[in-house]
Amino acid sequence: MIVNEPVHDTFEDTPAKDRDPDWFKRAVFYEVLVRSFQDSNGDGVGDLKGITAKLDYLQWLGVDCLWLPPFFKSPLRDGGYDVSDYTSVLPEFGDLADFVEFVDAAHQRGMRVIIDFVMNHTSDQHPWFQESRSDPDGPYGDYYVWADDDKQFQDARIIFVDTETSNWTFDPVRKQYYWHRFFSHQPDLNYENPAVQQEILSALRFWLDLGIDGFRLDAVPYLYQQEGTNCENLPATHAFLKRVRKEIDAAYPDTVLLAEANQWPEDVVDYFGDYAAGGDECHMAFHFPVMPRIFMAVRRESRYPVSEVLAKTPAIPVNCQWGIFLRNHDELTLEMVTDEERDYMYAEYAKDPRMRANIGIRRRLAPLLDNDRNQIELFTALLLSLPGSPILYYGDEIGMGDNIWLGDRDGVRTPMQWTPDRNAGFSSCDPGRLYLPTIMDPVYGYQVTNVEASMASPSSLLHWTRRMIEIRKQNPAFGLGSYTELPSSNPAVLAFLREYGDDLVMCVHNFSRFPQPTELDLRRFNGMHPVELIGGVRFPAIGEWPYLLTLAGHGFYWFRLRQDTAKPGTGRTVTEASVATVAPGRPGSATTGMAARTPAAPTGGRAASGPAPARTPAPARAADEPSPGAPPEPPADRARPVVTDRSGGRAAGKG
């Protein structure tokens, strides 16, 4: 089915959620910060009622599941990840009744809700910690990891290297050191204590009883410590997660657990659990290494950073799924890259030191890509088509900017820009009372970049994103299908197949800023027609010869491969007369169906014009890796395609 516009334009005809154990595989997730989305009472801070008021917009956009970072009671020294009460709502966000109303309203619109749950640590203001430090022999004395000195667990790395010098901090009240893997005001819980395990399980049940659909489990690799190890990914951690999964599956079917483990894929796969059993720990886990490599691949104009990390990714259990993202509320983390690659990324994407935080880059998607619409579309197309469930970050669908003058990671957490009116339509308060200032910028400022303006323009990034989400949802291969990379003759072009039963989708992406041709071996699909999913263009049939495509700079194609069963008048076709291949040794002879070109660019990609922008030298390539940018020469024994326009002259394709 070719989708030109999403089918739901009203909010009454979408059913509430149904039982569906695989829902998270097909879902498009959307991260929405409660504080940042919509202020309902004019106090300058977003709240739960504000999100509820904007659910119609999110349903219109087409997202399936909303992910809420922490909204629990907290001193807010780390954006809510310093929890002081696991079972209450921060008063400025609302109360439990507001939360239940929000969840019910989301379900009525066919959307699910998952929330962040910080398992590893609490705030030092949590009553448990206050009791533990003041009464070592009391019931909470062993809720945290205490020691008389700071000599244990020396092999554990320091995660926040820009702010912390040790994983131990001395407490003047208890006169002992407490263990923390993150900020010193976030003491780690002691999971060796059965009472702590029971407290966490009780808190999980509390929120599930209110109707949520799952949890993002924050910082799960660090739950346990063991001398002589790096205190990450320990067997005891996996044993506890298996217990969590078993108890939740028994009482709350269809609940999803998403592991946040910033590790290499070979370590993260263990968080899915037993492979033979289909997975008995977390249903999902973030694939952290693929994200920076998409950015790296586009600047290097080479598919290899992406294709290599995917090739090294182990298989996962059949009932599990990766979670993939481009940006979120944290910095663009560069932990899972080499030192050389990290320096390259800083030089390309964060020349100003204010753009950096910890080991990463604190910028939004649009500014990272210089607000280049073609690049934004290419990145989004990759997000929606690579193996895994995509997670969008609020505001990226309209191209929101950031504020590098704000501290920590607040620069990417500014108010959602709804209208060009006061405070971007986010709040009715005096601008000085806003929790963070709105973006004031000639390009990204709310007067120009906002939902209202984007809704009014059919060609806006917002409408394009909505359309791409709907196309993904119309093709189950994206969420449920296998992934197979297709060998491409051009190092700048990444081509792959998503396959689920009879649903065959082929995706071809050009990482170069220049138009690029590529030849694909598609003999397995001999006789089938690629039908472009965005514009409905039916390309010539696949034959025995290599299939030639030419893509615009930063352009891409999504095709459905299908037998030629289309009825007359059901779709536009690239005419056979406009495509010819001249066979070697037979000048003037032509064979149709071996090269495919479309007269327009359904993806919106365009070739770069003018002098190429300066690039920072990329890390050295392997000796056998072709240099990007230059189209490959076809072998002498292979047909050279010649694409002509209707007037007989050579056509300049747009891909």
Beta strands, then each sheet from edge to edge (+ up, - down):
strand 1: 29-31
strand 2: 65-68
strand 3: 72-73
strand 4: 85-89
strand 5: 112-118
strand 6: 146-147
strand 7: 168-171
strand 8: 176-179
strand 9: 214-218
strand 10: 256-259
strand 11: 284-286
strand 12: 321-325
strand 13: 332-333
strand 14: 360-361
strand 15: 389-393
strand 16: 482-486
strand 17: 493-500
strand 18: 503-510
strand 19: 516-520
strand 20: 529-532
strand 21: 547-551
strand 22: 556-562
strand 23: 579-582
strand 24: 590-591
strand 25: 640-643
sheet 1: 1+ 2+ 5+ 9+ 10+ 11+ 12+ 15+ 1+
sheet 2: 3+ 4-
sheet 3: 6+ 8- 7+
sheet 4: 13+ 14-
sheet 5: 16+ 17- 18+ 22- 20+
sheet 6: 19+ 21-
sheet 7: 24+ 23- 25+
end
